[in-house]
Amino acid sequence: LLQRKFDNRVIGNFDEVVNATKEIFFEPKWNIRTVSFDGPSLESQYLTARSSMVFVSVTGTGSHMAMFLPDGGSSVEILHDWPDLANRYICGVAPYMSCPPGVTSTCPTDECKTSPTIDVDMTSYKETMEGVKMHILSKCDSAMESFLSVQ
């Protein structure tokens, strides 16, 4: 989970987002990390993305780094003020990854665009993350079936 620490596009209900993520990805094999790209080198940002299967970020906080996800990875974008710049452009240049529809914030008006903090719509987030988990698990099942058929 990519969290901006300063300025704007800070997730107001970040703890709730983290807890929901831990509930959905509860198996011991999932390693959930929260990171901030406010400060780390470009190399560090690249390595973070490259070692992740699911990349959750708010529009405009470094979500473009999702293009470095490994094959089968998923980029989940929390839409803030640029819905026209959502993940579809990233998936256009990185077709090996999955880009589910963007998760919405709970503020439906233009007033939110000027707010430094946004709250994630938890219903939308949980539904999206359940779909992401199923997508990744289906990729793993398919790879295992291929492996076993060779044996």
C-alpha positions in Angstrom: 0.0 0.0 0.0 1.5 3.3 -1.1 0.9 6.1 1.4 1.7 9.7 0.9 2.9 11.2 4.2 3.0 14.9 3.2 1.1 17.5 1.1 -2.1 16.1 -0.3 -3.8 12.9 -1.4 -3.3 11.4 2.1 -5.6 8.6 2.9 -7.6 9.7 5.9 -8.9 6.2 6.7 -5.5 4.5 6.1 -5.7 2.2 9.1 -9.1 1.0 7.9 -7.7 0.3 4.4 -4.7 -1.6 5.9 -7.0 -3.6 8.2 -9.4 -4.5 5.3 -6.4 -5.5 3.2 -5.1 -7.8 6.0 -8.6 -9.4 6.3 -8.8 -10.1 2.6 -5.1 -11.3 2.2 -5.1 -13.2 5.5 -3.0 -16.3 4.6 0.5 -16.4 5.9 1.9 -16.3 2.4 0.8 -12.7 1.9 3.2 -10.0 3.0 1.5 -6.6 3.3 3.7 -3.6 3.4 3.0 0.1 3.6 5.5 2.4 1.9 5.8 6.0 1.0 7.5 7.3 -2.1 8.1 10.7 -0.5 11.8 10.6 -0.4 13.1 7.2 -1.5 15.3 7.0 -4.6 13.9 6.0 -8.0 15.8 2.7 -7.6 14.1 2.0 -4.3 10.7 2.8 -5.8 11.4 0.5 -8.7 12.5 -2.3 -6.4 9.4 -1.9 -4.3 7.1 -2.1 -7.3 9.1 -5.0 -8.8 8.8 -7.1 -5.6 5.0 -6.5 -5.2 2.1 -8.4 -6.7 -0.5 -5.9 -5.7 0.2 -2.2 -5.8 -2.4 0.1 -4.1 -2.0 3.9 -4.5 -4.0 7.1 -4.8 -4.0 8.8 -8.2 -1.0 11.1 -8.3 1.1 9.5 -5.6 3.4 7.4 -7.7 0.9 5.0 -9.2 2.8 5.1 -12.4 5.5 2.9 -10.7 3.0 0.1 -11.0 4.2 -0.4 -14.6 7.2 -2.3 -13.0 5.0 -4.9 -11.3 5.9 -8.5 -12.2 3.9 -10.5 -14.7 0.4 -11.1 -13.3 0.6 -8.2 -10.8 -2.4 -5.9 -10.1 -2.5 -2.1 -9.8 -5.3 -0.8 -7.7 -5.8 2.9 -8.0 -7.8 5.0 -5.5 -9.3 7.7 -7.7 -8.9 11.2 -6.3 -9.1 14.1 -8.7 -8.0 12.7 -12.1 -10.3 9.9 -13.1 -9.3 10.3 -16.7 -5.7 9.5 -15.8 -6.5 6.3 -14.1 -4.8 2.9 -14.6 -6.0 2.3 -18.1 -2.9 4.2 -19.4 -0.5 2.1 -17.3 -2.2 -1.1 -18.5 -1.9 0.1 -22.0 1.9 0.0 -21.8 2.1 -2.9 -19.4 -0.5 -5.4 -20.7 1.0 -8.2 -18.5 -0.6 -6.7 -15.4 -4.2 -6.3 -14.2 -5.9 -3.0 -13.7 -9.3 -3.3 -12.1 -11.6 -0.3 -12.2 -10.5 2.5 -9.8 -11.7 2.6 -6.2 -13.6 5.7 -5.4 -13.3 8.1 -2.5 -16.3 8.8 -0.3 -16.6 12.5 -1.3 -18.6 12.8 -4.5 -18.2 16.5 -5.1 -15.5 18.7 -6.5 -14.7 20.0 -3.0 -12.7 16.9 -2.4 -10.2 17.9 -5.1 -8.9 20.6 -2.9 -8.8 18.6 0.3 -5.4 17.2 1.3 -7.0 14.1 2.8 -9.4 11.6 1.2 -11.3 8.7 2.6 -11.5 5.5 0.6 -15.0 4.1 -0.1 -14.5 0.8 1.8 -17.2 -1.1 0.0 -15.6 -0.3 -3.3 -12.2 -1.1 -1.9 -13.1 -4.5 -0.4 -14.9 -5.6 -3.6 -12.0 -4.6 -5.7 -9.4 -6.3 -3.5 -11.5 -9.5 -3.4 -11.4 -9.5 -7.2 -7.7 -8.9 -7.2 -7.0 -11.8 -4.8 -9.1 -14.1 -7.0 -7.2 -13.0 -10.1 -3.9 -13.7 -8.5 -4.9 -17.0 -7.1 -6.3 -18.1 -10.5 -2.9 -17.2 -12.1 -1.2 -19.3 -9.4 -3.6 -22.2 -9.9 -3.0 -22.1 -13.7 0.8 -22.0 -13.3 0.6 -25.0 -10.9 -1.6 -27.0 -13.3 0.9 -26.3 -16.1 3.8 -27.4 -13.9 2.1 -30.6 -12.8 1.1 -31.5 -16.3 4.8 -31.5 -17.3 5.7 -33.8 -14.5 
